[in-house]
Amino acid sequence: ALFGRRHRCENCSSPDLDHVAFARTGTVHTYTVQRYAPPPPHSLPTSPWQPRPVAWIDLDDNGPRILAPIACAPEEVSIGMKVRAECHIGWRDAEGRPVIAYGFAPLTNDGDAA
């Protein structure tokens, strides 16, 4: 699974691709807490670095399992937690332009992101 529109396979260069929209919601399969800042060139906006949960998410509707950060405190994440995909500024490039990234946010009981 690749995010964003592609014109060829990144592994074999074939132009024969299926474009599929995945569910925006999913469930935490397992997680860890990233306690160190990513190395350059990823100049993340949080300074000083704050630990963050990173989880394997099983997307709903039989979607794939993907790895992504979760926008909550490490002590708030749990296996089985329902989450929703969201886009945010992941970091800024060398010219200071925002680079858009995806992550997940916990869902509240009414289905909204927390």
Secondary structure, DSSP 8 states (H G I E B T S, - for coil): --SS--SS-TTT--S--------SEEEEEEEEEE-S---TT-B-S-SS---EEEEEEEETTT--EEEEEBSS-GGG--TT-EEEEEEEEEEE-TTS-EEEEEEEEEB-TTS-B-
